[in-house]
């Protein structure tokens, strides 16, 4: 999508955070990452969240995806309040609706590229998991590497496998946590191009955490997480 920052949209929010708070207990006392944080993301939109290390970007992404629960507030995904659901219910809601790309890839070393990509669809009982995984791997340029194990793949190839795995169910929302953090510049650009192609061609909502201003500029919206709040501009 073009980087049309904060243009007026008639689309419906697919993801909302309302008065979100996250606190942790520490030896020195309670630590608050953020309080009363609000965020609304429309279906098919793209959002980059930037901030310094330790600002809570990855924690916020996990809350928005329903991987964790906040200390206070609500996260509404496609009309469902994640904070009122148990872990199994949240996982059920994410299945077929949410994809997640991690910086560290999180591939299973004992499975081939094809088997790693198939896994989410197989767990969901999809009889066409193998065919869908092949299509997904071809889409990210790994047709010739399907039978290879993660240790036999480069970092960029492993990240492409992770991207194919995230997209096998054609999710409504794709979360990406520093997806190029472990890659060289050229390979990182290829991965980002793939992410935005999926956003553009399939209308998938893209929410990514990044340190890279150039990557963020490709999103329709950018927010800076600092001092527990989301801002429109960098400090």
WOBEL-V48260 format. One record per run of one state. SS is the DSSP state (alpha for helix, beta for strand, coil for the rest). FROM is the first residue (numbers start at 1). TO is the last residue. If there is no record, write none. Layout:
{{SS/FROM/TO} {SS/FROM/TO}}
//
This chain:
{{coil/1/12} {beta/13/26} {coil/27/28} {beta/29/42} {coil/43/45} {beta/46/50} {coil/51/56} {alpha/57/64} {coil/65/71} {beta/72/77} {coil/78/79} {beta/80/81} {alpha/82/84} {coil/85/86} {alpha/87/94} {coil/95/97} {beta/98/101} {coil/102/111} {beta/112/112} {alpha/113/123} {coil/124/128} {alpha/129/139} {coil/140/142} {alpha/143/145} {coil/146/148} {beta/149/149} {alpha/150/152} {coil/153/154} {alpha/155/167} {coil/168/172} {beta/173/177} {coil/178/184} {alpha/185/202} {coil/203/204} {beta/205/209} {coil/210/212} {alpha/213/216} {coil/217/220} {beta/221/226} {coil/227/228} {beta/229/231} {coil/232/235}}
//
